[in-house]
Amino acid sequence: MQIKINYESCQKIGKLLEKIKPIKIDMYDDEDFFPPLSSPKEDVLLYFLVMVSIDHRLSYHDRPYEGIIEGKYYHGADALYKLGSIKYKEDPSFFYPENLSNLNQDNMIKWLTIENKNRKIYPSDIMVRLELVKDIGNKIKKNFYDPYDIITISKGYLRRGVNDGFIDLLKIFKAYQDPVEKKSFLLAKFLERRGILNINDPFNKEVPIDNHLTRIALRLGLVETDELTREKIAAQEEFSEFEDIILRISIRQAYKIVSQSSGIDPFIMDDILWSFGRKCCKINEPVCMTTCNDECKKITGCKQGCVLAKECKAYSDKIYMIPEHNFKKTWWY
């Protein structure tokens, strides 16, 4: 397996991304998904710590995680955070360590179930999510005097000393042990926007690399793979943990270059790219192969076509129009 960063492509894409830089930054204060701004900061920290820990691969085996919740349709992560918000409004203490450690399978299924017509839908790896949540409760009780110590010990640094930075402190929890640190940086982004984590070393920010961002990077040509690896992705052959790590860590570095070239903060870049992956550069129907849709236009990803098409490798050579790589049995992202 060979992965090479295309520095020239990263710089060119960085310049194009400036055109879809959001005018308004999401502060994650929509009460449909997140705790109210009036909530105690300790409770907000625990809410995001738990919710991000279970935010992975919600649609699995072609079974979408979606349905009507309180009279409105929600899909994927939106559905997950909607259910989290409902639980928080009912009882913020649900997210306290002592209660997390006592959760059981029935509790998790009841919480995360969506009523979809005559079917009840919940994530297929419910026991994995239960284990991750219970681990958070047990580890906080064992290792911290107060949950907010995770913030105070870090002193606002993502990396500090041997293991006192926020990102490194999170590694005590199973949910945050991904070597490429997707959930860790996503959590840092949420907490920064909510004013809980005031980051003193912004140069250590990274884009949280998930399946959407990986797919986009491969199609744009930010990283180049050998032919066998590209064919393996196209054929949907399963990746090993090692292969996944090598691919995503290379892509994370590529996006760092894109961020530096564009002048866009890595966390804001994640906002752009995640929305772009969900609404524009989709797995099966990217807008460059169909037509601009209203959702893509809303995030200015489309005008007379995809705004990144000019520098996109897959747009000019269809052999690079590959889906996401097959590594689904994971809780990393």
NUFI-589505 format. One line per field, with one value per residue (C-alpha): residue number from 1; chain; x, y, z; residue in three letters. Coordinates in steps of 0.02 Angstrom, whole numbers, plus 50000, padded with zeros to 5 digits. Example, Ala and Ser with C-alpha at 12.3 -4.5 7.8 and 13.67 -1.06 7.14 Angstrom:
residues 2
seq = (1 / 2)
mol = (A / A)
u = (50615 / 50684)
v = (49775 / 49947)
w = (50390 / 50357)
type = (Ala / Ser)
end
This chain:
residues 333
seq = (1 / 2 / 3 / 4 / 5 / 6 / 7 / 8 / 9 / 10 / 11 / 12 / 13 / 14 / 15 / 16 / 17 / 18 / 19 / 20 / 21 / 22 / 23 / 24 / 25 / 26 / 27 / 28 / 29 / 30 / 31 / 32 / 33 / 34 / 35 / 36 / 37 / 38 / 39 / 40 / 41 / 42 / 43 / 44 / 45 / 46 / 47 / 48 / 49 / 50 / 51 / 52 / 53 / 54 / 55 / 56 / 57 / 58 / 59 / 60 / 61 / 62 / 63 / 64 / 65 / 66 / 67 / 68 / 69 / 70 / 71 / 72 / 73 / 74 / 75 / 76 / 77 / 78 / 79 / 80 / 81 / 82 / 83 / 84 / 85 / 86 / 87 / 88 / 89 / 90 / 91 / 92 / 93 / 94 / 95 / 96 / 97 / 98 / 99 / 100 / 101 / 102 / 103 / 104 / 105 / 106 / 107 / 108 / 109 / 110 / 111 / 112 / 113 / 114 / 115 / 116 / 117 / 118 / 119 / 120 / 121 / 122 / 123 / 124 / 125 / 126 / 127 / 128 / 129 / 130 / 131 / 132 / 133 / 134 / 135 / 136 / 137 / 138 / 139 / 140 / 141 / 142 / 143 / 144 / 145 / 146 / 147 / 148 / 149 / 150 / 151 / 152 / 153 / 154 / 155 / 156 / 157 / 158 / 159 / 160 / 161 / 162 / 163 / 164 / 165 / 166 / 167 / 168 / 169 / 170 / 171 / 172 / 173 / 174 / 175 / 176 / 177 / 178 / 179 / 180 / 181 / 182 / 183 / 184 / 185 / 186 / 187 / 188 / 189 / 190 / 191 / 192 / 193 / 194 / 195 / 196 / 197 / 198 / 199 / 200 / 201 / 202 / 203 / 204 / 205 / 206 / 207 / 208 / 209 / 210 / 211 / 212 / 213 / 214 / 215 / 216 / 217 / 218 / 219 / 220 / 221 / 222 / 223 / 224 / 225 / 226 / 227 / 228 / 229 / 230 / 231 / 232 / 233 / 234 / 235 / 236 / 237 / 238 / 239 / 240 / 241 / 242 / 243 / 244 / 245 / 246 / 247 / 248 / 249 / 250 / 251 / 252 / 253 / 254 / 255 / 256 / 257 / 258 / 259 / 260 / 261 / 262 / 263 / 264 / 265 / 266 / 267 / 268 / 269 / 270 / 271 / 272 / 273 / 274 / 275 / 276 / 277 / 278 / 279 / 280 / 281 / 282 / 283 / 284 / 285 / 286 / 287 / 288 / 289 / 290 / 291 / 292 / 293 / 294 / 295 / 296 / 297 / 298 / 299 / 300 / 301 / 302 / 303 / 304 / 305 / 306 / 307 / 308 / 309 / 310 / 311 / 312 / 313 / 314 / 315 / 316 / 317 / 318 / 319 / 320 / 321 / 322 / 323 / 324 / 325 / 326 / 327 / 328 / 329 / 330 / 331 / 332 / 333)
mol = (A / A / A / A / A / A / A / A / A / A / A / A / A / A / A / A / A / A / A / A / A / A / A / A / A / A / A / A / A / A / A / A / A / A / A / A / A / A / A / A / A / A / A / A / A / A / A / A / A / A / A / A / A / A / A / A / A / A / A / A / A / A / A / A / A / A / A / A / A / A / A / A / A / A / A / A / A / A / A / A / A / A / A / A / A / A / A / A / A / A / A / A / A / A / A / A / A / A / A / A / A / A / A / A / A / A / A / A / A / A / A / A / A / A / A / A / A / A / A / A / A / A / A / A / A / A / A / A / A / A / A / A / A / A / A / A / A / A / A / A / A / A / A / A / A / A / A / A / A / A / A / A / A / A / A / A / A / A / A / A / A / A / A / A / A / A / A / A / A / A / A / A / A / A / A / A / A / A / A / A / A / A / A / A / A / A / A / A / A / A / A / A / A / A / A / A / A / A / A / A / A / A / A / A / A / A / A / A / A / A / A / A / A / A / A / A / A / A / A / A / A / A / A / A / A / A / A / A / A / A / A / A / A / A / A / A / A / A / A / A / A / A / A / A / A / A / A / A / A / A / A / A / A / A / A / A / A / A / A / A / A / A / A / A / A / A / A / A / A / A / A / A / A / A / A / A / A / A / A / A / A / A / A / A / A / A / A / A / A / A / A / A / A / A / A / A / A / A / A / A / A / A / A / A / A / A / A / A / A / A / A / A / A / A / A / A / A / A / A / A / A / A / A / A / A / A / A / A / A / A / A / A / A)
u = (50000 / 50073 / 50001 / 50078 / 50021 / 49999 / 50059 / 50015 / 49837 / 49818 / 49870 / 49753 / 49604 / 49641 / 49619 / 49454 / 49386 / 49392 / 49242 / 49131 / 49192 / 49036 / 48979 / 48901 / 48994 / 48890 / 48905 / 48815 / 48683 / 48529 / 48421 / 48352 / 48519 / 48620 / 48602 / 48537 / 48664 / 48602 / 48659 / 48800 / 48965 / 48999 / 48838 / 48876 / 49048 / 48975 / 48839 / 48965 / 49088 / 48954 / 48871 / 49033 / 49087 / 48940 / 48939 / 49002 / 48935 / 48751 / 48691 / 48755 / 48727 / 48623 / 48502 / 48486 / 48468 / 48323 / 48141 / 48013 / 48057 / 47935 / 47846 / 48000 / 48113 / 48294 / 48435 / 48604 / 48698 / 48552 / 48441 / 48571 / 48593 / 48406 / 48382 / 48526 / 48446 / 48280 / 48366 / 48462 / 48302 / 48218 / 48363 / 48536 / 48599 / 48580 / 48752 / 48833 / 48972 / 48880 / 48729 / 48832 / 48921 / 48753 / 48674 / 48617 / 48566 / 48382 / 48424 / 48527 / 48400 / 48258 / 48359 / 48423 / 48269 / 48181 / 48001 / 47997 / 47821 / 47798 / 47982 / 48094 / 48269 / 48423 / 48609 / 48660 / 48813 / 48714 / 48820 / 48979 / 48903 / 48847 / 49023 / 49097 / 48975 / 48997 / 49185 / 49172 / 49073 / 49192 / 49352 / 49294 / 49250 / 49416 / 49536 / 49462 / 49401 / 49280 / 49235 / 49286 / 49465 / 49482 / 49472 / 49568 / 49715 / 49740 / 49749 / 49675 / 49810 / 49772 / 49949 / 50044 / 50192 / 50192 / 50005 / 49922 / 49848 / 49662 / 49681 / 49799 / 49692 / 49547 / 49646 / 49603 / 49429 / 49403 / 49293 / 49437 / 49579 / 49573 / 49756 / 49696 / 49595 / 49437 / 49318 / 49444 / 49460 / 49273 / 49243 / 49373 / 49281 / 49113 / 49185 / 49282 / 49126 / 49028 / 49164 / 49213 / 49383 / 49482 / 49622 / 49794 / 49885 / 49778 / 49925 / 49892 / 49715 / 49678 / 49529 / 49429 / 49449 / 49294 / 49228 / 49159 / 49323 / 49422 / 49313 / 49328 / 49518 / 49536 / 49424 / 49505 / 49678 / 49743 / 49827 / 49877 / 49871 / 49949 / 49839 / 49807 / 49744 / 49631 / 49560 / 49535 / 49430 / 49330 / 49295 / 49245 / 49369 / 49387 / 49532 / 49633 / 49654 / 49833 / 49779 / 49641 / 49760 / 49891 / 49761 / 49674 / 49832 / 49900 / 49736 / 49740 / 49911 / 49849 / 49705 / 49829 / 49913 / 49745 / 49704 / 49870 / 49850 / 49673 / 49695 / 49540 / 49542 / 49545 / 49384 / 49293 / 49363 / 49285 / 49116 / 49137 / 49199 / 49077 / 48928 / 49006 / 49024 / 48845 / 48760 / 48873 / 49010 / 48900 / 48951 / 48841 / 48776 / 48903 / 48831 / 48965 / 48888 / 48707 / 48652 / 48669 / 48542 / 48464 / 48557 / 48726 / 48680 / 48639 / 48818 / 48879 / 48956 / 48867 / 48850 / 48857 / 48926 / 49036 / 49148 / 49294 / 49278 / 49415 / 49548 / 49462 / 49553 / 49395 / 49304 / 49434 / 49471 / 49327 / 49439 / 49463 / 49275 / 49282 / 49169 / 49232 / 49352 / 49275 / 49316 / 49150 / 49178 / 49245 / 49194 / 49333 / 49223)
v = (50000 / 50167 / 50336 / 50500 / 50676 / 50786 / 50954 / 51049 / 50983 / 51026 / 51206 / 51226 / 51152 / 51266 / 51418 / 51351 / 51313 / 51497 / 51515 / 51405 / 51468 / 51486 / 51662 / 51602 / 51480 / 51347 / 51374 / 51209 / 51295 / 51233 / 51160 / 51034 / 50944 / 51021 / 51085 / 51263 / 51403 / 51425 / 51249 / 51226 / 51204 / 51042 / 50967 / 51026 / 50946 / 50779 / 50787 / 50812 / 50687 / 50552 / 50598 / 50607 / 50441 / 50352 / 50456 / 50329 / 50224 / 50248 / 50179 / 50002 / 49856 / 49972 / 50002 / 50191 / 50263 / 50380 / 50414 / 50532 / 50604 / 50724 / 50747 / 50785 / 50677 / 50654 / 50553 / 50490 / 50603 / 50725 / 50587 / 50536 / 50711 / 50743 / 50593 / 50654 / 50825 / 50749 / 50644 / 50796 / 50899 / 50757 / 50727 / 50804 / 50686 / 50542 / 50596 / 50597 / 50467 / 50371 / 50348 / 50307 / 50167 / 50088 / 50089 / 49923 / 49860 / 49898 / 50077 / 50104 / 50026 / 50127 / 50287 / 50266 / 50187 / 50279 / 50232 / 50214 / 50169 / 49991 / 49963 / 50010 / 50060 / 50075 / 50063 / 49883 / 49890 / 49945 / 49840 / 49926 / 50097 / 50038 / 49980 / 50147 / 50247 / 50139 / 50152 / 50342 / 50334 / 50210 / 50298 / 50469 / 50401 / 50310 / 50441 / 50614 / 50704 / 50800 / 50773 / 50954 / 50907 / 50852 / 51036 / 51111 / 50991 / 51029 / 51217 / 51245 / 51151 / 51012 / 50946 / 50982 / 50892 / 50703 / 50674 / 50826 / 50901 / 50885 / 50764 / 50652 / 50653 / 50584 / 50428 / 50353 / 50321 / 50177 / 50288 / 50408 / 50288 / 50302 / 50329 / 50461 / 50546 / 50584 / 50588 / 50681 / 50828 / 50828 / 50844 / 50983 / 51075 / 51063 / 51120 / 51264 / 51331 / 51318 / 51416 / 51271 / 51233 / 51391 / 51324 / 51401 / 51302 / 51319 / 51259 / 51086 / 51079 / 50941 / 50906 / 50757 / 50626 / 50519 / 50424 / 50580 / 50675 / 50521 / 50498 / 50681 / 50681 / 50527 / 50599 / 50770 / 50693 / 50769 / 50602 / 50478 / 50290 / 50148 / 50063 / 49908 / 50013 / 50115 / 49955 / 49883 / 50034 / 50027 / 49841 / 49875 / 49749 / 49766 / 49867 / 49812 / 49925 / 49962 / 50011 / 50123 / 50213 / 50241 / 50308 / 50425 / 50491 / 50537 / 50623 / 50716 / 50785 / 50831 / 50931 / 51020 / 51084 / 51132 / 51228 / 51320 / 51361 / 51426 / 51512 / 51420 / 51354 / 51162 / 51153 / 51271 / 51170 / 51016 / 51105 / 51140 / 50968 / 50867 / 50959 / 50947 / 50759 / 50734 / 50851 / 50867 / 50736 / 50589 / 50407 / 50359 / 50521 / 50662 / 50821 / 50828 / 50669 / 50722 / 50902 / 51030 / 50996 / 51124 / 51059 / 51078 / 51252 / 51305 / 51274 / 51357 / 51192 / 51212 / 51356 / 51304 / 51139 / 51082 / 51226 / 51106 / 51021 / 51126 / 51044 / 50877 / 50724 / 50618 / 50749 / 50739 / 50552 / 50440 / 50299 / 50408 / 50422 / 50290 / 50263 / 50269 / 50133 / 49983 / 49988 / 49982 / 49871 / 50014 / 50137 / 50258 / 50359)
w = (50000 / 49946 / 49992 / 49934 / 49974 / 49820 / 49887 / 49728 / 49729 / 49914 / 49881 / 49732 / 49824 / 49970 / 49858 / 49790 / 49963 / 50005 / 49889 / 49999 / 50167 / 50277 / 50318 / 50481 / 50591 / 50679 / 50866 / 50906 / 51009 / 50914 / 51053 / 50929 / 50947 / 51088 / 51267 / 51289 / 51308 / 51487 / 51534 / 51662 / 51572 / 51667 / 51599 / 51422 / 51431 / 51483 / 51350 / 51209 / 51283 / 51280 / 51115 / 51016 / 51091 / 51006 / 50846 / 50719 / 50575 / 50613 / 50446 / 50433 / 50314 / 50203 / 50346 / 50368 / 50542 / 50512 / 50549 / 50625 / 50795 / 50876 / 50710 / 50605 / 50495 / 50551 / 50474 / 50534 / 50654 / 50658 / 50725 / 50854 / 50923 / 50920 / 51034 / 51140 / 51157 / 51208 / 51341 / 51405 / 51421 / 51514 / 51634 / 51617 / 51753 / 51629 / 51566 / 51739 / 51768 / 51904 / 51790 / 51635 / 51725 / 51773 / 51600 / 51525 / 51354 / 51381 / 51430 / 51272 / 51155 / 51230 / 51216 / 51037 / 50957 / 50815 / 50778 / 50588 / 50529 / 50593 / 50630 / 50774 / 50720 / 50829 / 50788 / 50751 / 50865 / 51016 / 51135 / 51073 / 51106 / 51277 / 51318 / 51262 / 51367 / 51522 / 51501 / 51507 / 51668 / 51750 / 51694 / 51752 / 51925 / 51937 / 51866 / 51894 / 52049 / 51939 / 51754 / 51718 / 51765 / 51583 / 51538 / 51684 / 51675 / 51490 / 51526 / 51354 / 51260 / 51137 / 51163 / 51323 / 51397 / 51389 / 51407 / 51487 / 51329 / 51298 / 51151 / 51250 / 51408 / 51306 / 51261 / 51430 / 51359 / 51236 / 51126 / 51098 / 51059 / 50869 / 50816 / 50692 / 50832 / 50733 / 50882 / 50990 / 50870 / 50837 / 51024 / 51034 / 50895 / 50984 / 51150 / 51075 / 50989 / 51152 / 51245 / 51357 / 51282 / 51245 / 51135 / 51167 / 51031 / 50874 / 50770 / 50842 / 50773 / 50648 / 50537 / 50609 / 50472 / 50441 / 50290 / 50205 / 50215 / 50161 / 50007 / 49959 / 49978 / 49866 / 49731 / 49734 / 49723 / 49885 / 49911 / 49778 / 49802 / 49706 / 49577 / 49683 / 49829 / 49716 / 49641 / 49815 / 49863 / 49701 / 49727 / 49909 / 49977 / 50164 / 50234 / 50384 / 50536 / 50482 / 50305 / 50372 / 50489 / 50353 / 50233 / 50356 / 50438 / 50265 / 50223 / 50389 / 50343 / 50169 / 50243 / 50356 / 50198 / 50124 / 50283 / 50280 / 50095 / 50115 / 50282 / 50345 / 50523 / 50522 / 50623 / 50505 / 50360 / 50438 / 50438 / 50252 / 50201 / 50306 / 50233 / 50059 / 50079 / 50138 / 50014 / 49862 / 49842 / 49892 / 49880 / 49732 / 49659 / 49670 / 49595 / 49460 / 49385 / 49408 / 49430 / 49568 / 49704 / 49820 / 49973 / 49886 / 49825 / 50003 / 50058 / 49896 / 49840 / 49673 / 49551 / 49369 / 49434 / 49578 / 49633 / 49657 / 49487 / 49408 / 49516 / 49552 / 49488 / 49482 / 49378 / 49241 / 49257 / 49308 / 49370 / 49525 / 49554 / 49690 / 49842 / 50021 / 50073 / 50159 / 50344 / 50433 / 50585 / 50690 / 50822 / 50774 / 50657)
type = (Met / Gln / Ile / Lys / Ile / Asn / Tyr / Glu / Ser / Cys / Gln / Lys / Ile / Gly / Lys / Leu / Leu / Glu / Lys / Ile / Lys / Pro / Ile / Lys / Ile / Asp / Met / Tyr / Asp / Asp / Glu / Asp / Phe / Phe / Pro / Pro / Leu / Ser / Ser / Pro / Lys / Glu / Asp / Val / Leu / Leu / Tyr / Phe / Leu / Val / Met / Val / Ser / Ile / Asp / His / Arg / Leu / Ser / Tyr / His / Asp / Arg / Pro / Tyr / Glu / Gly / Ile / Ile / Glu / Gly / Lys / Tyr / Tyr / His / Gly / Ala / Asp / Ala / Leu / Tyr / Lys / Leu / Gly / Ser / Ile / Lys / Tyr / Lys / Glu / Asp / Pro / Ser / Phe / Phe / Tyr / Pro / Glu / Asn / Leu / Ser / Asn / Leu / Asn / Gln / Asp / Asn / Met / Ile / Lys / Trp / Leu / Thr / Ile / Glu / Asn / Lys / Asn / Arg / Lys / Ile / Tyr / Pro / Ser / Asp / Ile / Met / Val / Arg / Leu / Glu / Leu / Val / Lys / Asp / Ile / Gly / Asn / Lys / Ile / Lys / Lys / Asn / Phe / Tyr / Asp / Pro / Tyr / Asp / Ile / Ile / Thr / Ile / Ser / Lys / Gly / Tyr / Leu / Arg / Arg / Gly / Val / Asn / Asp / Gly / Phe / Ile / Asp / Leu / Leu / Lys / Ile / Phe / Lys / Ala / Tyr / Gln / Asp / Pro / Val / Glu / Lys / Lys / Ser / Phe / Leu / Leu / Ala / Lys / Phe / Leu / Glu / Arg / Arg / Gly / Ile / Leu / Asn / Ile / Asn / Asp / Pro / Phe / Asn / Lys / Glu / Val / Pro / Ile / Asp / Asn / His / Leu / Thr / Arg / Ile / Ala / Leu / Arg / Leu / Gly / Leu / Val / Glu / Thr / Asp / Glu / Leu / Thr / Arg / Glu / Lys / Ile / Ala / Ala / Gln / Glu / Glu / Phe / Ser / Glu / Phe / Glu / Asp / Ile / Ile / Leu / Arg / Ile / Ser / Ile / Arg / Gln / Ala / Tyr / Lys / Ile / Val / Ser / Gln / Ser / Ser / Gly / Ile / Asp / Pro / Phe / Ile / Met / Asp / Asp / Ile / Leu / Trp / Ser / Phe / Gly / Arg / Lys / Cys / Cys / Lys / Ile / Asn / Glu / Pro / Val / Cys / Met / Thr / Thr / Cys / Asn / Asp / Glu / Cys / Lys / Lys / Ile / Thr / Gly / Cys / Lys / Gln / Gly / Cys / Val / Leu / Ala / Lys / Glu / Cys / Lys / Ala / Tyr / Ser / Asp / Lys / Ile / Tyr / Met / Ile / Pro / Glu / His / Asn / Phe / Lys / Lys / Thr / Trp / Trp / Tyr)
end
